[in-house]
Amino acid sequence: MYAVIESGGKQYKVEKNTVFTVEKINAKSGSEFKITKVLLAKDGNSVHIGSPYLKGSQVVCEVLGQEREPKVIAYKYKRRKSEKKKIGHRRDVTRLRVKEIEVAKG
């Protein structure tokens, strides 16, 4: 069984015990977090497709911790203008593990 969920404007394909990172969520490490934006769920031969989301369905995740991704460098340069700029940023992310996928029958 797998599901396609949406979190932070991005879509993720998840299965049970999948570990993945999403945009920062305000949740403590070790707590449970429920994602209700389930776009699609497949269980055996049956496929459930939402429009846009499946009502009553959710993915229960365990919060593993808050992290920061490696620095991303952006270098801007304008020729013949003597203009150079080096900027960078690190994205705050939350690491999650899928505990179970609950699909509403109907």
Helices and strands as residue ranges (DSSP letters): E 2-7, E 10-15, E 19-23, E 32-35, E 38-43, E 46-49, E 58-68, E 72-78, E 83-89, E 92-102
